[in-house]
Amino acid sequence: MKKLLLTLTAVAGLTFASQAQEFGFKKTDFIVEGNFSANTKNNKTAEKKENSFNFNPSVGYFVSDKVAVGLDFNFGNLKETNYSGTNDTYNKSSNFGVGAYGRYYFLDLGSRFKTYAQLAAGYQQRTGEVNNGTTTTDIPKVKGFGAGAGLGMNYFVTENIAINFGLTDLLSFGTAKEDGGKSSNEFNANINSFNNFFDTAKFGLTFKF
């Protein structure tokens, strides 16, 4: 009987704790997010290999229970090597970006799913080099600016840790200019992407403090 009472007490305590636990954000919360990707491909038939790395950290602060503002960063590099000849040749590029965003949480899908809309703008810079097997030549630096509006959601695994799904941008604009060259502009409206959000989703972790 005593063991039964202890078991019932423990179950009741866990049930109460589960019900009392709150998932979501409040004013003055601070968040750190990020996603990381690394990829290696080696096509032995074509005798080509590719190595890439990308890291996107961001920080944010909630000015209200539903609105957050923050900064995000991007670090990445790509190297493509052709080893079919006597000497290896390669193309290598690296990029750095910094931007700002505003995020509005507008819909709760249950207690753990929090959906948001986001506006973001940022600066991007890319440099690189080409090697023909004997000589290395620098690629002209490219500088650009971009802005976009998109959707995303957080799924809370614990009260302070969530998985972040950054869904496709619905609207985006970008302009880039190579040193010594002319600028190029691009505008995209992916309104029809409601049908395939997860084709372009970015996954990362959100830590709440």
C-alpha positions in Angstrom: 0.0 0.0 0.0 2.8 2.3 0.9 4.6 1.7 -2.5 1.3 2.3 -4.3 0.8 5.7 -2.5 4.4 6.7 -3.4 3.9 5.7 -7.0 0.7 7.7 -7.3 2.3 10.7 -5.6 5.2 10.6 -8.1 2.9 10.3 -11.1 0.8 13.2 -9.8 3.9 15.3 -9.3 5.2 14.6 -12.8 1.8 15.4 -14.3 1.6 18.7 -12.4 5.1 19.6 -13.5 4.3 18.8 -17.2 1.2 20.9 -17.0 3.0 23.8 -15.3 5.8 23.9 -17.8 5.4 26.7 -20.3 6.8 26.6 -23.8 7.4 29.9 -25.7 9.0 33.3 -25.3 8.5 36.3 -23.2 9.6 39.9 -23.2 13.3 40.3 -22.3 14.1 36.7 -23.4 17.5 36.3 -25.2 17.9 33.7 -27.9 20.9 32.2 -29.7 20.3 30.2 -32.9 22.5 28.6 -35.5 22.7 26.0 -38.2 25.8 24.2 -39.4 26.5 22.2 -42.6 29.5 20.4 -44.0 29.6 18.3 -47.1 32.2 16.3 -49.0 31.7 14.7 -52.5 34.2 12.6 -54.4 33.2 11.6 -57.9 35.9 9.1 -58.8 34.5 8.6 -62.3 34.9 12.3 -63.2 37.9 12.6 -60.9 36.4 15.6 -59.1 35.8 16.3 -55.5 34.0 19.1 -53.6 34.2 20.2 -50.0 31.9 22.8 -48.5 31.2 24.3 -45.1 28.6 26.8 -43.8 27.8 28.2 -40.4 24.9 30.6 -39.6 24.8 31.8 -36.0 22.4 34.5 -34.8 21.3 36.3 -31.6 18.0 37.9 -30.8 16.2 39.8 -28.0 12.5 39.9 -27.4 11.1 43.4 -27.1 7.7 42.0 -26.3 6.2 38.5 -25.9 5.8 38.1 -29.6 8.4 40.4 -31.3 12.1 39.8 -31.4 14.9 41.7 -33.1 18.4 40.4 -33.7 21.6 40.0 -35.7 22.7 37.1 -37.9 26.0 36.1 -39.4 27.2 33.7 -42.2 30.5 32.0 -42.6 31.2 29.6 -45.4 33.6 28.2 -48.0 33.6 25.9 -51.0 36.4 24.2 -52.8 36.0 22.2 -56.1 39.0 20.1 -57.1 39.7 18.4 -60.4 42.4 15.7 -60.1 42.1 14.1 -63.5 45.2 15.7 -64.9 48.9 15.6 -64.0 48.4 18.5 -61.5 45.3 19.1 -59.5 43.3 22.2 -60.4 40.7 23.9 -58.1 38.3 26.7 -57.6 37.9 28.0 -54.1 35.6 30.6 -52.6 34.7 31.9 -49.1 31.9 34.2 -48.0 31.0 36.3 -45.0 27.7 38.0 -44.2 26.1 40.0 -41.5 22.5 41.1 -41.2 19.6 42.2 -39.0 16.1 40.7 -38.6 12.8 41.4 -37.0 10.5 38.4 -36.1 6.8 38.3 -35.1 5.3 35.2 -33.6 1.7 35.0 -34.7 0.4 31.5 -34.3 0.8 28.6 -31.8 0.2 25.1 -33.2 -0.2 23.4 -29.9 1.9 24.1 -26.8 5.3 23.4 -28.4 5.0 24.7 -32.0 5.4 28.5 -32.4 5.1 30.0 -35.9 6.7 33.3 -36.9 7.0 35.7 -39.8 10.4 37.3 -40.3 11.9 40.3 -42.2 15.6 40.4 -42.7 18.3 42.4 -44.5 22.0 41.9 -44.7 25.4 42.4 -46.4 27.4 39.6 -48.0 30.9 39.4 -49.3 32.6 36.7 -51.4 36.3 36.2 -52.3 38.1 33.3 -53.9 40.9 32.0 -56.1 41.4 29.7 -59.1 44.4 27.4 -59.6 45.1 25.9 -63.0 47.7 23.4 -61.7 50.7 25.8 -61.7 49.4 29.3 -61.1 46.9 30.7 -58.6 44.8 33.7 -59.6 42.5 35.7 -57.2 38.8 35.9 -58.1 37.5 39.5 -58.0 35.7 40.3 -54.8 31.9 40.3 -54.9 29.9 42.5 -52.5 26.2 42.4 -52.2 23.1 43.4 -50.2 19.9 41.4 -49.8 16.5 41.5 -48.1 13.7 39.0 -47.7 10.5 38.1 -46.0 9.8 34.5 -44.9 8.2 32.2 -42.4 9.5 29.8 -39.8 8.6 27.9 -36.7 10.2 26.6 -33.4 9.4 23.3 -31.8 10.3 23.2 -28.2 12.1 20.1 -27.1 12.5 21.5 -23.6 11.5 24.7 -22.0 14.8 26.4 -23.1 15.8 24.4 -26.3 13.9 24.4 -29.6 14.4 23.1 -33.1 14.2 25.9 -35.6 12.7 25.4 -39.0 13.5 28.4 -41.3 11.2 28.0 -44.2 11.5 29.4 -47.7 11.5 33.1 -48.3 8.3 34.3 -49.8 9.8 37.5 -51.1 13.5 38.3 -51.6 15.6 40.9 -53.3 19.4 40.9 -53.8 22.0 43.1 -55.5 25.7 42.2 -56.0 28.6 43.9 -57.6 32.0 42.4 -58.6 35.0 44.7 -58.1 35.5 46.5 -61.4 32.2 45.2 -62.8 28.6 46.1 -63.0 26.0 45.3 -60.4 23.3 42.6 -60.9 19.9 42.6 -59.2 17.5 39.7 -58.5 14.0 39.7 -57.2 12.1 36.5 -56.2 8.4 36.0 -55.2 7.9 32.4 -54.1 4.3 32.7 -53.3 3.6 29.3 -54.7 6.1 27.7 -52.4 3.2 27.0 -49.9 3.2 23.7 -51.6 6.8 22.7 -50.9 8.0 24.6 -47.9 10.4 21.9 -46.8 12.2 21.7 -50.1 14.2 24.8 -49.0 13.9 24.6 -45.2 16.9 25.3 -42.9 17.1 23.4 -39.6 18.9 24.6 -36.6 18.7 24.9 -32.8 17.3 27.8 -30.7 18.5 28.3 -27.1 16.5 30.6 -24.8 18.0 32.4 -21.9 
